[in-house]
């Protein structure tokens, strides 16, 4: 791949063109994998929507909105404080690394 084709893919993925020159190859690869995952998730969401629109069109009567959403009756269980603290610690450790170590 040429530098021009990498830049073109970076912009096509929706990233800021000005940010391209500051990325290491590792950061570029991670950003592009993230963009691919985002595009895949968006496509799956569109497919889910299309399937349900057609399925509901074929129903003789619509189900209640609450049952269609899965019948959840209350708020989801709160995440334990220990799990939340572990996630915060992991992010804080990752952010504390020096830029030279990202490379």
PASEBA-1860 file (N, C-alpha, C; in nm, 3 decimals):
! residues 103
1> XXXXXXXX> 0.083/-0.118/0.000/0.000/0.000/0.000/0.088/0.125/0.000 ~ 0.042/0.223/-0.071/0.115/0.349/-0.072/0.064/0.440/0.039 ~ 0.140/0.541/0.071/0.099/0.638/0.171/-0.031/0.707/0.128 ~ -0.044/0.731/-0.002/-0.165/0.796/-0.053/-0.288/0.708/-0.032 ~ -0.273/0.577/-0.056/-0.389/0.488/-0.038/-0.425/0.474/0.109 ~ -0.325/0.476/0.198/-0.354/0.474/0.342/-0.430/0.600/0.383 ~ -0.387/0.715/0.331/-0.454/0.841/0.361/-0.597/0.839/0.309 ~ -0.615/0.790/0.188/-0.748/0.783/0.129/-0.841/0.695/0.212
9> XXXXXXXX> -0.792/0.580/0.258/-0.873/0.492/0.342/-0.905/0.558/0.475 ~ -0.810/0.632/0.530/-0.829/0.703/0.657/-0.942/0.805/0.644 ~ -0.942/0.880/0.538/-1.045/0.981/0.517/-1.179/0.913/0.485 ~ -1.177/0.808/0.405/-1.300/0.736/0.371/-1.366/0.675/0.494 ~ -1.286/0.641/0.594/-1.340/0.584/0.717/-1.402/0.690/0.807 ~ -1.390/0.816/0.767/-1.453/0.923/0.842/-1.362/0.995/0.940 ~ -1.233/0.969/0.934/-1.139/1.033/1.025/-1.095/1.169/0.971 ~ -1.048/1.252/1.062/-1.000/1.386/1.028/-0.872/1.375/0.945
17> XXXXXXXX> -0.870/1.432/0.825/-0.748/1.425/0.742/-0.626/1.483/0.811 ~ -0.644/1.588/0.891/-0.530/1.653/0.957/-0.466/1.563/1.062 ~ -0.540/1.466/1.115/-0.486/1.379/1.219/-0.399/1.267/1.162 ~ -0.407/1.244/1.032/-0.337/1.132/0.970/-0.186/1.136/0.994 ~ -0.125/1.250/0.976/0.021/1.259/0.983/0.075/1.232/1.123 ~ -0.007/1.245/1.227/0.040/1.224/1.364/0.024/1.080/1.412 ~ -0.034/0.994/1.330/-0.059/0.856/1.372/0.061/0.766/1.346 ~ 0.089/0.677/1.441/0.186/0.571/1.415/0.113/0.464/1.334
25> XXXXXXXX> 0.187/0.370/1.277/0.123/0.262/1.201/0.032/0.179/1.290 ~ 0.074/0.159/1.415/-0.008/0.082/1.508/-0.139/0.155/1.537 ~ -0.131/0.285/1.563/-0.252/0.363/1.589/-0.343/0.365/1.466 ~ -0.283/0.376/1.348/-0.361/0.375/1.225/-0.437/0.242/1.213 ~ -0.365/0.132/1.236/-0.429/0.001/1.226/-0.542/-0.016/1.326 ~ -0.520/0.030/1.448/-0.624/0.019/1.550/-0.745/0.105/1.513 ~ -0.721/0.226/1.464/-0.831/0.313/1.424/-0.911/0.252/1.310 ~ -0.842/0.193/1.214/-0.911/0.133/1.100/-0.989/0.009/1.141
33> XXXXXXXX> -0.933/-0.071/1.235/-1.010/-0.185/1.286/-1.134/-0.138/1.360 ~ -1.120/-0.029/1.435/-1.235/0.027/1.504/-1.341/0.076/1.406 ~ -1.296/0.140/1.299/-1.390/0.187/1.197/-1.461/0.069/1.131 ~ -1.387/-0.038/1.106/-1.448/-0.157/1.046/-1.553/-0.215/1.141 ~ -1.524/-0.220/1.270/-1.620/-0.272/1.368/-1.744/-0.182/1.374 ~ -1.723/-0.049/1.367/-1.836/0.044/1.369/-1.924/0.024/1.247 ~ -1.863/0.010/1.131/-1.940/-0.010/1.007/-2.016/-0.142/1.012 ~ -1.952/-0.246/1.063/-2.018/-0.376/1.075/-2.138/-0.366/1.169
41> XXXXXXXX> -2.121/-0.297/1.284/-2.230/-0.282/1.380/-2.345/-0.202/1.319 ~ -2.312/-0.097/1.243/-2.416/-0.018/1.177/-2.493/-0.102/1.076 ~ -2.422/-0.186/1.000/-2.488/-0.272/0.902/-2.577/-0.374/0.972 ~ -2.530/-0.432/1.081/-2.611/-0.528/1.155/-2.737/-0.462/1.211 ~ -2.723/-0.337/1.257/-2.839/-0.265/1.308/-2.941/-0.239/1.197 ~ -2.891/-0.204/1.077/-2.983/-0.184/0.964/-3.051/-0.314/0.925 ~ -2.977/-0.424/0.926/-3.036/-0.554/0.892/-3.140/-0.594/0.996 ~ -3.111/-0.570/1.125/-3.206/-0.599/1.232/-3.334/-0.519/1.211
49> XXXXXXXX> -3.319/-0.391/1.179/-3.434/-0.305/1.158/-3.517/-0.353/1.039 ~ -3.451/-0.383/0.927/-3.523/-0.429/0.808/-3.597/-0.559/0.835 ~ -3.533/-0.651/0.907/-3.597/-0.779/0.938/-3.721/-0.756/1.023 ~ -3.710/-0.672/1.125/-3.823/-0.650/1.214/-3.935/-0.570/1.147 ~ -3.900/-0.477/1.060/-4.005/-0.405/0.987/-4.087/-0.503/0.904 ~ -4.019/-0.591/0.834/-4.091/-0.690/0.751/-4.168/-0.790/0.837 ~ -4.107/-0.835/0.947/-4.176/-0.930/1.035/-4.302/-0.866/1.094 ~ -4.292/-0.741/1.136/-4.409/-0.674/1.193/-4.515/-0.648/1.086
57> XXXXXXXX> -4.471/-0.624/0.965/-4.567/-0.602/0.857/-4.652/-0.727/0.834 ~ -4.594/-0.843/0.856/-4.665/-0.968/0.833/-4.752/-1.012/0.950 ~ -4.736/-0.947/1.065/-4.816/-0.983/1.183/-4.961/-0.938/1.164 ~ -5.056/-1.025/1.204/-5.196/-0.982/1.195/-5.227/-0.867/1.290 ~ -5.158/-0.863/1.405/-5.174/-0.750/1.498/-5.039/-0.725/1.563 ~ -5.014/-0.600/1.595/-4.887/-0.563/1.654/-4.880/-0.604/1.800 ~ -4.766/-0.654/1.845/-4.750/-0.681/1.988/-4.739/-0.548/2.063 ~ -4.757/-0.555/2.194/-4.740/-0.432/2.272/-4.595/-0.387/2.262
65> XXXXXXXX> -4.575/-0.259/2.277/-4.440/-0.205/2.265/-4.348/-0.267/2.370 ~ -4.397/-0.282/2.493/-4.315/-0.337/2.601/-4.276/-0.483/2.571 ~ -4.369/-0.564/2.521/-4.333/-0.703/2.490/-4.241/-0.710/2.370 ~ -4.256/-0.617/2.275/-4.168/-0.615/2.159/-4.025/-0.585/2.201 ~ -4.007/-0.502/2.303/-3.873/-0.467/2.350/-3.811/-0.577/2.435 ~ -3.883/-0.683/2.460/-3.826/-0.794/2.535/-3.887/-0.811/2.672 ~ -3.989/-0.735/2.702/-4.061/-0.754/2.826/-3.987/-0.711/2.952 ~ -3.885/-0.628/2.940/-3.817/-0.581/3.061/-3.915/-0.497/3.141
73> XXXXXXXX> -3.923/-0.527/3.268/-4.021/-0.457/3.350/-3.960/-0.349/3.437 ~ -3.831/-0.352/3.458/-3.770/-0.253/3.546/-3.631/-0.217/3.498 ~ -3.564/-0.130/3.574/-3.428/-0.093/3.534/-3.333/-0.211/3.547 ~ -3.230/-0.208/3.466/-3.131/-0.315/3.472/-3.056/-0.308/3.605 ~ -3.002/-0.420/3.645/-2.927/-0.425/3.771/-2.806/-0.334/3.764 ~ -2.780/-0.266/3.873/-2.664/-0.177/3.879/-2.535/-0.259/3.875 ~ -2.435/-0.205/3.811/-2.306/-0.272/3.803/-2.236/-0.258/3.939 ~ -2.178/-0.367/3.989/-2.110/-0.359/4.119/-1.996/-0.257/4.116
81> XXXXXXXX> -1.977/-0.190/4.229/-1.873/-0.087/4.239/-1.735/-0.144/4.212 ~ -1.710/-0.270/4.251/-1.578/-0.329/4.228/-1.549/-0.344/4.079 ~ -1.651/-0.383/4.000/-1.633/-0.394/3.854/-1.606/-0.258/3.792 ~ -1.683/-0.158/3.835/-1.663/-0.023/3.781/-1.524/0.028/3.815 ~ -1.477/0.005/3.937/-1.345/0.053/3.977/-1.236/-0.017/3.896 ~ -1.253/-0.148/3.871/-1.155/-0.222/3.792/-1.146/-0.165/3.650 ~ -1.260/-0.130/3.590/-1.259/-0.073/3.455/-1.193/0.065/3.455 ~ -1.226/0.147/3.553/-1.163/0.279/3.562/-1.012/0.268/3.579
89> XXXXXXXX> -0.968/0.172/3.663/-0.824/0.154/3.685/-0.754/0.111/3.556 ~ -0.819/0.025/3.479/-0.761/-0.022/3.352/-0.744/0.094/3.254 ~ -0.848/0.177/3.242/-0.842/0.292/3.152/-0.736/0.391/3.200 ~ -0.732/0.417/3.330/-0.634/0.512/3.384/-0.492/0.464/3.358 ~ -0.468/0.335/3.371/-0.336/0.279/3.345/-0.300/0.294/3.198 ~ -0.396/0.268/3.109/-0.370/0.281/2.965/-0.342/0.426/2.928 ~ -0.414/0.520/2.987/-0.394/0.660/2.955/-0.263/0.714/3.012 ~ -0.213/0.652/3.116/-0.091/0.701/3.180/0.036/0.664/3.104
97> XXXXXXX> 0.027/0.575/3.008/0.144/0.536/2.930/0.193/0.653/2.847 ~ 0.322/0.660/2.831/0.380/0.771/2.754/0.354/0.748/2.604 ~ 0.349/0.858/2.525/0.327/0.844/2.380/0.433/0.758/2.312 ~ 0.555/0.758/2.362/0.661/0.678/2.301/0.632/0.530/2.314 ~ 0.563/0.491/2.419/0.532/0.349/2.440/0.422/0.299/2.349 ~ 0.346/0.390/2.287/0.234/0.349/2.200/0.282/0.293/2.068 ~ 0.393/0.335/2.021/0.445/0.315/1.894/0.448/0.201/1.814
END
